[in-house]
Structure formats: structure tokens, C-alpha cells
């Protein structure tokens, strides 16, 4: 049985892309919206 680094897992790679997309999207939000999201 091979042991792989977690960075090679597809789920890891896709989650990194999801986070990048979320940062790109929320970067354009108004500051009051960002505050509302951060406080949650």
C-alpha cells in the first residue's frame, strides 16, 4: 500500500481551487458585506 502526500489528493487540489475562487469573488464585495461575512 502506497502512502501519498495529501497535496496529491484530488479533493485537496479541488478545495484549493475552490478557496481561490471564493477569494476572487469576495474581493469585489462592498466592505460592509465583507464585515458581515468575517463576523460570522
Secondary structure, 3 states (H helix, E strand, C coil): CCCCCHHHCHHHHHHHHHHHHHHHHHCCCCHHHHHHHHHC
